[in-house]
Structures are given as C-alpha cells and as structure tokens.
C-alpha cells in the first residue's frame, strides 16, 4: 500500500526559544545568550517572563537563529537577510490560509 503526504499526520512543531541581549543606547549588535528546544525552550521562556523580559513568539525566526552559537553576536547583515526570508515565509503562509466566502461576494481572511 502506498502512502501520500496527505495520509501522514503532521507532527506538532517542537517548542524553540532563543534569548537575545542588547545594549540599549549603543549600536552594539544583539548577542545570543541562550537557545533551546522542548523543555529547555519552555524554561528559557518562563525565565524571561518571570524577569519581565519581552517575549516575541515567532517560531520561524527562532528556528533560523538557532543555527548561531550562544555568545555570538547577530550581525546587522544577518538580520537583514533573516528579515527578507521571513517576509517571504509569512507571505507564503498567508496565501495558504483559506478565505471564508460570503454569499454577497465578500471574503474574510
């Protein structure tokens, strides 16, 4: 029996977290202070929340940043490239979301 991609259930995405540190008031690039997956990611997020640190939920960005080493800086050029990649990903994902059609021809996102 053959199996298609549609027959295979999609596994939930594993939680990923990346902690960044920046020095407000300086032009210093952001620095990666922690990365983790699963339970470690949950701990990173909880520590940030408990410490009053802003948390941004962006799994695609976190996934990209995990390739960088802890204690490394995030060069501006890398951020620009990441921005372009994410822009494409977000547009592609938005195009895949089905729209609800109304009887009068209007559509809802």
C-alpha positions in Angstrom: 0.0 0.0 0.0 1.4 3.4 -0.9 1.1 6.4 1.3 0.9 10.0 0.3 1.9 13.1 2.3 -1.8 13.8 2.9 -2.2 10.5 4.7 0.7 11.2 7.1 -0.4 13.2 10.1 1.6 16.4 10.7 3.7 16.3 13.9 3.4 19.3 16.1 6.3 21.7 15.9 8.7 21.4 18.8 9.0 24.5 21.0 12.1 26.5 20.2 13.4 29.5 22.1 16.3 31.9 21.6 17.3 34.6 24.1 18.8 37.8 22.8 20.6 40.5 24.7 21.0 44.0 23.5 22.5 47.2 25.0 20.0 50.0 24.6 21.6 53.3 23.7 24.5 51.6 21.8 25.0 50.4 18.3 26.3 47.0 19.5 24.7 44.1 17.8 22.4 41.8 19.7 24.0 38.8 21.4 22.5 35.3 21.7 22.5 34.3 25.3 20.6 31.0 25.2 18.9 28.6 22.8 16.9 25.5 23.5 14.2 23.1 22.3 11.4 21.4 24.1 11.6 21.6 27.9 14.7 23.8 27.7 12.9 26.2 25.4 10.0 26.3 27.9 12.4 27.1 30.7 14.0 30.0 28.7 10.6 31.5 28.0 9.5 31.1 31.7 12.6 32.8 33.0 12.1 35.6 30.5 8.5 36.1 31.6 9.4 35.9 35.3 12.1 38.5 34.8 9.8 40.9 32.9 11.7 40.5 29.6 9.6 41.0 26.4 8.9 37.7 24.7 8.1 37.5 21.0 6.5 34.4 19.6 8.0 33.8 16.2 8.8 30.1 15.6 10.3 30.8 12.1 12.7 33.4 13.4 13.7 31.3 16.4 14.4 28.3 14.1 16.7 30.5 12.0 18.5 31.9 15.0 19.3 28.5 16.5 22.0 28.0 13.9 24.1 30.7 15.6 26.2 29.8 18.6 25.4 31.0 22.2 27.6 34.1 23.0 27.8 35.1 19.3 26.5 38.4 18.0 23.8 38.7 15.4 25.3 40.9 12.6 23.1 43.5 11.0 23.6 41.8 7.7 22.2 38.6 9.1 19.2 40.4 10.5 18.5 41.9 7.1 18.7 38.5 5.4 16.5 37.0 8.0 14.0 39.8 7.5 13.8 39.0 3.8 13.4 35.3 4.4 10.7 35.7 7.0 8.9 38.2 4.8 8.7 35.5 2.1 7.7 32.8 4.6 4.9 35.0 6.1 3.5 35.9 2.6 3.6 32.2 1.6 1.9 31.1 4.8 -0.8 33.8 4.4 -1.5 32.7 0.9 -2.2 29.2 2.1 -4.8 30.3 4.6 -8.3 29.5 3.2 -10.6 32.5 3.0 -14.2 32.4 4.0 -16.6 33.4 1.2 -19.8 35.2 1.9 -23.0 34.9 -0.3 -22.6 38.6 -1.4 -19.1 38.0 -2.9 -17.1 39.4 0.1 -14.3 37.3 1.5 -12.9 37.2 5.0 -9.3 36.4 5.9 
